[in-house]
Amino acid sequence: MSLFIGIIAIMGKFIAYSQTIIINGESENMKVNKIMHFALTFPLTISLVTGCSLGSSSNEKMNEHVKLRIMHESEEGFYQQYGMLFSALYPDIELEVVSAGNLKAEQGQTYQELISTFVNRNNPDILLLDSTQYAKMSAEGRLMDLELLTKKDKFDEDQLIPGVMDYLREKGGGKLNGLPTEFYSTAVYYNKDLFDKYGISYPKNKMSWDELILLASRFPTDEKDKRMYGLKMGEGQENLFQLGDTIGRTRGLSYVNSLTKQITINTESWNEVYETALKAFKSNAIYHEDPPTTNGPVTMEEFLLRDPFIAGKVAMTIDGSTLMETIKQAQRTAPDKAVSHWDMVTMPVNPQEPDYGVTAFYPILAINSKSSNVEAAKTFINYIHSKDYVRVLAKAKRGGGLPIRKEFIKDDQGHHMEAFYELKPSLAENDTYKDFDKLPEDFIEQFNVLADRELQASSEGKVSIHEALDSLQSKTQAALEESAEANVE
């Protein structure tokens, strides 16, 4: 009876977090419907989970009441994703969320230093980290080695996406100091009907950027009645600077050496990247989004068909897993207008490392090496990575993350979901602003503004790529030195 009462209380808390969206002046209860569906099926989910083994430590009963402190961005977000089911299953383990969502750095303090101070002050048992925090705290010996936990509970690494454990051990200094629940990556979606119409071969896995751009340029750009585009880049990647940035990440390039405070944009590698990006723009194959022409309310159909790939105006697009659900919704809403036959391949790769791609893991769950509640923390970690919980997580489809267990990465229409995980996670940071928190606070914004301006001149044919990058090198180096001096003062 106490478990049932706990479930009802948790359901009430979950429903209280619900929101609605307004489209065309009417309340669309899409999100609420999902929440109500979860609420109605939640007791069944609990009964299924409690009837199954979650691993060897999951069914162990705590001998006494324990309070487990967990670092998370917000209490609301934590309970939505993790805490509700766990609290119902383990009433003897009280969860206290230590919120790190509104932290503000002091003058001269880096974000990583801020997190380190927060952990020292609050001493949470469970840490939810990004890959940079995970690597830093591993190097400092602040995380518990989970290798024995995975062996004890027969954690089958073969069931995980390729390369994830190697990545974690490499970032952990040879130790397995954390386990992620989800990963985030992108893929190349393509419209089969458009490829068939123009007699063009489908894209393949592990193409280079040059091959992808060449493929996109094969689609006609001069049709008067219906303008066609070969490729739409991701959100905010439709100018020359951003396209080059995306290609550069694939190659593990960086704009700046944060330790020496030296700009590194005028290198041979960056010249090659931006020449490739410029070639793409000159081919007219890249879609450029126009601002919406209507300011008032729109119907759901109009909203969904604003995406040119969904509307059949673009042959390929780069996006995450959330686009799949949007496409399916469009097919239900406008079946005669939305793309119908489509699939996915991996993102373009660096030809020198064709098996690796850009993958983000968040959160990486780790146990504080100073925790006084190690057994309870292990119970939580084990539960979060159990098949039963991951099954629930996979069905929820929250925020674009995919579970690290391959068996739960499925699509009911048979699309090639392996496009999201076939490439192993690159051990490089794949961040063009490596160690950005070591740079002056306003520098990245300054760099972006200058880069947009200088490379726009190149896209307009006013200067060459080499001239644009030389100018950008000089101006951003001066801006970096000026910002660094201002921060010292």
C-alpha positions as CSV (number, residue, x, y, z in Angstrom):
1,M,0.0,0.0,0.0
2,S,2.9,2.4,0.8
3,L,4.4,1.8,-2.6
4,F,1.0,2.6,-4.3
5,I,0.7,5.8,-2.3
6,G,4.2,6.8,-3.2
7,I,3.4,6.2,-6.9
8,I,0.3,8.4,-6.7
9,A,2.3,11.2,-5.1
10,I,5.0,10.9,-7.8
11,M,2.4,10.9,-10.5
12,G,0.9,14.1,-9.1
13,K,4.3,15.7,-9.1
14,F,5.0,14.7,-12.7
15,I,1.7,16.0,-13.9
16,A,2.3,19.3,-12.1
17,Y,5.4,19.8,-14.4
18,S,3.2,19.7,-17.5
19,Q,3.0,22.5,-20.0
20,T,1.0,23.2,-23.1
21,I,1.8,24.8,-26.5
22,I,-0.3,27.3,-28.4
23,I,-0.7,27.0,-32.1
24,N,-3.2,28.8,-34.2
25,G,-4.7,30.3,-31.1
26,E,-5.8,26.9,-29.7
27,S,-4.3,24.9,-26.9
28,E,-2.5,21.8,-28.4
29,N,-2.3,19.4,-25.5
30,M,0.4,17.2,-27.1
31,K,2.8,17.4,-24.2
32,V,0.0,17.0,-21.7
33,N,-1.3,14.0,-23.5
34,K,2.1,12.4,-23.3
35,I,2.3,13.2,-19.6
36,M,-1.2,11.8,-18.9
37,H,-0.3,8.7,-20.9
38,F,2.8,8.3,-18.7
39,A,0.7,8.8,-15.6
40,L,-1.9,6.3,-16.6
41,T,0.7,3.6,-17.5
42,F,3.1,4.5,-14.6
43,P,1.7,1.9,-12.2
44,L,2.0,-0.8,-14.8
45,T,5.6,0.3,-15.5
46,I,6.4,0.0,-11.8
47,S,4.8,-3.4,-11.6
48,L,6.9,-4.6,-14.6
49,V,10.1,-3.2,-13.2
50,T,9.6,-4.5,-9.7
51,G,8.8,-7.9,-11.1
52,C,12.2,-8.0,-12.9
53,S,15.8,-8.1,-11.8
54,L,17.7,-4.9,-12.2
55,G,21.0,-6.5,-11.6
56,S,22.6,-8.1,-8.6
57,S,22.7,-5.0,-6.4
58,S,19.3,-3.7,-7.4
59,N,17.2,-6.1,-5.3
60,E,19.3,-5.7,-2.2
61,K,17.4,-4.0,0.6
62,M,19.0,-1.1,2.5
63,N,19.3,-2.0,6.2
64,E,18.6,1.6,7.2
65,H,17.3,4.9,5.8
66,V,20.0,6.6,3.7
67,K,20.1,10.1,2.2
68,L,21.8,10.2,-1.2
69,R,22.9,13.7,-2.4
70,I,22.9,14.1,-6.1
71,M,24.3,17.0,-8.2
72,H,21.9,18.0,-11.0
73,E,20.9,21.1,-12.9
74,S,17.5,21.1,-11.3
75,E,15.3,19.1,-8.9
76,E,12.5,19.1,-11.4
77,G,14.6,17.8,-14.3
78,F,16.2,15.1,-12.1
79,Y,12.8,13.7,-10.9
80,Q,11.4,13.8,-14.4
81,Q,14.2,11.7,-15.7
82,Y,15.5,9.6,-12.9
83,G,14.1,10.1,-9.4
84,M,10.4,9.2,-9.7
85,L,10.8,5.5,-10.5
86,F,13.8,5.1,-8.2
87,S,12.0,6.7,-5.2
88,A,9.1,4.3,-5.6
89,L,11.4,1.3,-5.9
90,Y,13.8,2.3,-3.1
91,P,11.8,4.1,-0.4
92,D,14.7,3.6,2.1
93,I,17.0,5.7,-0.1
94,E,16.0,9.4,0.2
95,L,17.2,11.5,-2.7
96,E,18.3,15.1,-2.2
97,V,19.0,17.1,-5.3
98,V,21.9,19.6,-4.9
99,S,21.1,22.0,-7.7
100,A,24.0,23.3,-9.8
101,G,21.8,25.0,-12.4
102,N,22.3,28.6,-11.4
103,L,26.0,28.8,-10.6
104,K,27.8,32.0,-11.4
105,A,31.6,32.2,-11.7
106,E,33.5,34.9,-9.9
107,Q,35.9,37.2,-11.7
108,G,38.7,35.2,-13.2
109,Q,37.1,31.9,-12.2
110,T,36.7,29.2,-14.9
111,Y,33.5,27.1,-15.2
112,Q,35.5,24.0,-14.3
113,E,36.9,25.7,-11.2
114,L,33.3,26.8,-10.3
115,I,32.1,23.2,-10.5
116,S,35.0,22.0,-8.5
117,T,34.3,24.5,-5.7
118,F,30.6,23.5,-5.8
119,V,31.5,19.8,-5.3
120,N,33.9,20.6,-2.4
121,R,31.3,22.8,-0.7
122,N,28.2,20.4,-1.1
123,N,29.9,17.0,-1.2
124,P,27.3,15.2,-3.4
125,D,27.4,11.4,-3.5
126,I,26.4,11.2,-7.2
127,L,27.8,13.5,-9.8
128,L,26.2,14.1,-13.3
129,L,29.1,15.4,-15.4
130,D,29.9,16.3,-19.0
131,S,33.0,14.8,-20.6
132,T,35.3,17.7,-19.7
133,Q,34.3,17.6,-16.0
134,Y,34.6,13.8,-16.1
135,A,38.2,14.0,-17.4
136,K,39.2,16.7,-15.0
137,M,37.8,15.1,-11.9
138,S,39.2,11.7,-13.0
139,A,42.7,13.2,-13.3
140,E,42.3,14.7,-9.8
141,G,41.3,11.4,-8.3
142,R,37.9,12.6,-7.2
143,L,35.8,9.8,-8.7
144,M,35.3,6.2,-7.7
145,D,36.5,3.5,-10.1
146,L,33.4,1.6,-11.2
147,E,35.2,-1.3,-12.9
148,L,34.4,-3.7,-10.1
149,L,30.8,-2.7,-10.1
150,T,30.4,-3.5,-13.8
151,K,32.1,-6.8,-13.4
152,K,30.1,-7.8,-10.3
153,D,26.8,-7.0,-12.1
154,K,27.9,-8.6,-15.3
155,F,27.7,-5.4,-17.3
156,D,27.8,-6.6,-20.9
157,E,29.9,-4.1,-22.8
158,D,29.1,-5.8,-26.1
159,Q,25.5,-4.6,-25.7
160,L,26.6,-0.9,-25.7
161,I,27.3,1.4,-28.7
162,P,30.8,0.9,-30.1
163,G,33.7,2.6,-28.5
164,V,31.9,4.1,-25.5
165,M,33.8,2.1,-22.8
166,D,37.2,2.8,-24.5
167,Y,36.2,6.5,-24.5
168,L,35.3,6.5,-20.8
169,R,38.5,4.7,-19.8
170,E,40.7,7.0,-21.9
171,K,39.0,10.1,-20.5
172,G,39.2,8.5,-17.0
173,G,43.0,8.1,-17.2
174,G,42.7,4.3,-17.7
175,K,39.9,3.8,-15.2
176,L,36.2,3.5,-15.6
177,N,35.1,6.4,-13.4
178,G,31.6,6.9,-14.7
179,L,28.8,5.6,-16.9
180,P,26.6,7.7,-19.2
181,T,22.9,7.0,-19.7
182,E,22.5,8.6,-23.1
183,F,24.5,9.9,-26.1
184,Y,23.8,12.6,-28.6
185,S,24.9,12.5,-32.3
186,T,23.7,13.5,-35.7
187,A,23.2,11.7,-39.0
188,V,22.6,12.5,-42.6
189,Y,18.9,12.1,-43.5
190,Y,18.0,11.6,-47.2
191,N,14.8,11.6,-49.2
192,K,14.8,8.5,-51.3
193,D,12.1,9.7,-53.6
194,L,14.2,12.7,-54.7
195,F,17.3,10.6,-55.3
196,D,15.2,8.2,-57.4
197,K,13.6,11.0,-59.3
198,Y,16.9,12.4,-60.5
199,G,18.7,9.1,-60.9
200,I,21.3,9.8,-58.2
201,S,22.8,7.1,-56.0
202,Y,21.9,7.2,-52.3
203,P,24.5,8.5,-49.9
204,K,26.7,6.1,-48.0
205,N,28.1,5.7,-44.6
206,K,31.5,7.3,-43.8
207,M,31.6,9.7,-46.7
208,S,34.0,12.6,-46.6
209,W,32.7,16.1,-46.5
210,D,33.9,16.6,-50.1
211,E,31.9,13.5,-51.2
212,L,28.8,14.7,-49.4
213,I,29.0,18.2,-51.0
214,L,29.6,16.7,-54.4
215,L,26.6,14.5,-54.0
216,A,24.5,17.5,-52.9
217,S,25.6,19.5,-56.0
218,R,24.2,16.9,-58.4
219,F,20.7,18.0,-57.7
220,P,19.3,20.6,-60.2
221,T,19.4,24.2,-59.0
222,D,17.6,25.8,-62.0
223,E,14.1,24.4,-61.9
224,K,11.8,27.3,-62.2
225,D,8.6,25.9,-60.7
226,K,10.2,24.2,-57.6
227,R,13.7,25.2,-56.4
228,M,15.6,22.2,-55.2
229,Y,18.5,22.0,-52.8
230,G,20.9,19.1,-52.2
231,L,21.7,19.7,-48.5
232,K,20.4,21.5,-45.5
233,M,22.9,21.9,-42.6
234,G,22.0,21.9,-39.0
235,E,20.5,24.7,-37.0
236,G,22.6,27.9,-37.2
237,Q,25.1,26.3,-39.7
238,E,24.0,28.0,-42.9
239,N,26.7,30.6,-43.4
240,L,30.3,30.0,-44.5
241,F,31.8,30.4,-41.0
242,Q,29.4,27.9,-39.4
243,L,29.7,25.3,-42.2
244,G,33.5,25.4,-41.9
245,D,33.2,25.1,-38.1
246,T,31.2,21.9,-38.5
247,I,33.7,20.4,-40.9
248,G,36.6,21.5,-38.7
249,R,35.1,19.7,-35.7
250,T,35.1,16.4,-37.7
251,R,38.9,16.9,-38.2
252,G,39.5,17.8,-34.5
253,L,40.7,21.3,-35.3
254,S,40.7,24.3,-32.9
255,Y,40.7,28.0,-33.4
256,V,42.8,28.8,-30.4
257,N,45.4,27.3,-28.1
258,S,43.8,28.2,-24.7
259,L,47.1,27.6,-22.8
260,T,49.4,29.7,-24.9
261,K,46.5,32.2,-25.8
262,Q,47.5,31.9,-29.5
263,I,45.0,31.9,-32.4
264,T,45.4,29.0,-34.8
265,I,43.0,29.9,-37.6
266,N,45.4,30.6,-40.4
267,T,46.8,27.1,-40.7
268,E,46.9,24.9,-43.8
269,S,44.2,22.6,-42.3
270,W,41.8,25.4,-41.7
271,N,42.4,26.8,-45.2
272,E,41.5,23.4,-46.6
273,V,38.3,23.3,-44.5
274,Y,37.1,26.7,-45.6
275,E,37.9,26.1,-49.2
276,T,35.7,23.0,-49.0
277,A,33.0,25.0,-47.4
278,L,33.2,27.8,-49.9
279,K,33.0,25.3,-52.8
280,A,29.7,24.0,-51.2
281,F,28.3,27.5,-51.1
282,K,29.3,28.3,-54.7
283,S,27.6,25.1,-55.9
284,N,24.2,26.6,-54.7
285,A,23.5,23.2,-53.2
286,I,23.3,24.4,-49.6
287,Y,19.9,25.5,-48.4
288,H,19.6,29.0,-47.0
289,E,16.6,29.5,-44.7
290,D,14.4,32.5,-45.3
291,P,12.8,34.1,-42.3
292,P,9.1,33.1,-41.8
293,T,6.8,35.3,-43.9
294,T,3.8,35.1,-41.5
295,N,3.9,36.7,-38.0
296,G,0.5,35.5,-36.8
297,P,-0.7,32.1,-35.7
298,V,0.0,29.1,-37.9
299,T,-1.6,25.6,-38.2
300,M,0.3,22.6,-37.1
301,E,0.7,21.5,-40.8
302,E,2.2,24.9,-41.7
303,F,4.6,24.7,-38.8
304,L,5.8,21.2,-39.6
305,L,6.2,21.9,-43.4
306,R,8.4,24.9,-42.7
307,D,11.2,22.3,-42.5
308,P,12.4,22.0,-46.1
309,F,13.4,18.4,-45.8
310,I,10.0,17.4,-44.4
311,A,8.4,19.4,-47.2
312,G,10.4,17.7,-49.9
313,K,12.4,20.7,-51.0
314,V,15.8,19.4,-49.8
315,A,17.4,16.0,-50.7
316,M,19.5,15.7,-47.5
317,T,19.6,17.2,-44.1
318,I,21.8,16.9,-41.0
319,D,20.0,16.5,-37.8
320,G,19.7,14.5,-34.5
321,S,17.2,11.8,-33.6
322,T,14.4,14.2,-32.7
323,L,13.8,14.9,-36.4
324,M,12.5,11.3,-36.8
325,E,9.6,12.1,-34.5
326,T,8.9,15.4,-36.3
327,I,8.8,13.6,-39.6
328,K,6.4,11.0,-38.3
329,Q,4.2,13.7,-36.9
330,A,4.2,15.5,-40.2
331,Q,3.3,12.2,-42.0
332,R,0.2,11.9,-39.8
333,T,-0.7,15.6,-40.1
334,A,-0.1,16.1,-43.8
335,P,0.4,12.6,-45.4
336,D,0.2,13.9,-49.0
337,K,2.8,16.7,-48.4
338,A,5.4,15.3,-46.0
339,V,8.4,13.3,-47.0
340,S,7.4,9.6,-47.1
341,H,10.4,7.5,-48.1
342,W,13.6,8.4,-46.3
343,D,16.5,6.9,-44.4
344,M,19.8,7.8,-42.7
345,V,23.6,7.4,-43.1
346,T,26.4,8.4,-40.8
347,M,27.8,11.9,-40.7
348,P,30.8,12.6,-42.9
349,V,34.2,11.6,-41.5
350,N,37.8,12.6,-41.5
351,P,39.3,10.3,-44.1
352,Q,42.4,9.9,-41.9
353,E,40.1,8.5,-39.1
354,P,37.1,7.1,-40.9
355,D,35.8,5.0,-37.9
356,Y,35.4,8.0,-35.6
357,G,32.8,10.7,-35.3
358,V,31.5,13.5,-33.0
359,T,29.5,12.0,-30.1
360,A,28.5,13.7,-26.9
361,F,27.8,11.8,-23.7
362,Y,25.6,13.5,-21.1
363,P,25.2,13.0,-18.3
364,I,28.1,10.8,-17.2
365,L,27.1,9.4,-13.8
366,A,29.9,9.1,-11.3
367,I,30.4,8.5,-7.6
368,N,32.2,11.0,-5.5
369,S,35.4,9.4,-4.1
370,K,34.5,11.1,-0.8
371,S,31.0,9.7,-0.6
372,S,29.9,8.2,2.7
373,N,27.0,6.4,1.1
374,V,28.9,4.2,-1.4
375,E,26.5,1.3,-1.4
376,A,23.4,3.4,-1.9
377,A,25.2,5.3,-4.7
378,K,26.1,2.0,-6.4
379,T,22.5,0.9,-6.1
380,F,21.4,4.1,-7.9
381,I,24.1,3.8,-10.6
382,N,23.1,0.1,-11.2
383,Y,19.4,1.0,-11.4
384,I,19.9,3.8,-13.9
385,H,21.9,1.4,-16.2
386,S,19.6,-1.6,-15.8
387,K,17.8,-2.9,-18.9
388,D,14.4,-2.2,-17.2
389,Y,15.1,1.5,-16.7
390,V,16.7,1.9,-20.1
391,R,13.7,0.4,-21.7
392,V,11.5,3.0,-20.0
393,L,14.0,5.8,-20.9
394,A,14.0,4.7,-24.6
395,K,10.2,4.9,-24.8
396,A,10.1,8.3,-23.3
397,K,12.3,9.8,-26.1
398,R,13.3,12.9,-24.2
399,G,15.4,15.7,-25.6
400,G,17.0,13.9,-28.5
401,G,19.3,11.6,-26.4
402,L,19.6,7.9,-27.3
403,P,20.3,5.1,-24.8
404,I,23.8,3.7,-24.9
405,R,22.3,0.2,-25.0
406,K,22.0,-0.7,-28.7
407,E,19.1,-3.1,-28.2
408,F,16.8,-0.2,-27.3
409,I,17.8,2.0,-30.2
410,K,14.9,1.0,-32.5
411,D,12.6,2.5,-35.1
412,D,9.2,1.0,-35.9
413,Q,9.6,1.9,-39.5
414,G,12.9,0.1,-40.0
415,H,15.2,3.0,-40.6
416,H,18.9,2.6,-40.1
417,M,19.3,3.8,-36.5
418,E,22.9,2.6,-36.5
419,A,23.7,5.8,-38.4
420,F,23.7,7.5,-35.0
421,Y,26.2,5.2,-33.4
422,E,28.2,3.3,-36.1
423,L,31.0,5.8,-35.7
424,K,33.0,5.4,-32.5
425,P,33.3,8.5,-30.3
426,S,36.4,10.4,-31.1
427,L,38.9,10.7,-28.3
428,A,39.6,14.3,-29.4
429,E,37.3,16.9,-27.9
430,N,35.9,17.8,-31.3
431,D,35.5,21.3,-30.0
432,T,36.8,24.2,-32.1
433,Y,37.1,26.2,-28.8
434,K,39.0,23.7,-26.7
435,D,39.2,24.6,-23.0
436,F,37.0,27.7,-23.8
437,D,36.6,28.4,-20.1
438,K,40.3,29.3,-19.9
439,L,39.6,32.2,-22.3
440,P,38.3,35.6,-21.4
441,E,34.6,35.5,-20.9
442,D,33.7,37.8,-23.9
443,F,36.3,36.4,-26.4
444,I,34.2,33.7,-28.1
445,E,31.5,36.2,-28.9
446,Q,34.1,38.5,-30.3
447,F,35.6,35.8,-32.3
448,N,32.3,34.7,-33.8
449,V,31.4,38.3,-34.9
450,L,34.8,38.8,-36.5
451,A,34.8,35.4,-38.2
452,D,31.3,35.9,-39.6
453,R,32.4,39.3,-41.0
454,E,35.7,38.1,-42.5
455,L,34.4,34.9,-44.1
456,Q,31.3,36.7,-45.4
457,A,33.6,38.8,-47.5
458,S,35.1,35.7,-48.9
459,S,31.8,34.1,-49.7
460,E,30.9,37.3,-51.6
461,G,34.1,37.0,-53.6
462,K,35.8,40.1,-52.2
463,V,38.8,38.3,-50.7
464,S,40.2,34.8,-50.9
465,I,39.9,32.3,-48.1
466,H,43.6,32.7,-47.4
467,E,43.2,36.4,-47.1
468,A,40.1,36.1,-44.9
469,L,41.8,33.8,-42.5
470,D,45.0,35.9,-42.3
471,S,42.9,38.9,-41.5
472,L,40.9,36.9,-39.0
473,Q,44.1,35.6,-37.3
474,S,45.4,39.1,-36.8
475,K,42.2,40.7,-35.6
476,T,41.2,37.9,-33.2
477,Q,44.7,37.7,-31.7
478,A,44.6,41.4,-30.9
479,A,41.1,41.0,-29.5
480,L,42.2,38.1,-27.3
481,E,45.2,40.0,-25.9
482,E,43.1,43.0,-25.2
483,S,40.4,41.0,-23.4
484,A,43.1,39.1,-21.4
485,E,44.6,42.5,-20.3
486,A,41.2,43.9,-19.3
487,N,40.5,40.8,-17.2
488,V,43.8,41.2,-15.4
489,E,43.0,44.8,-14.5
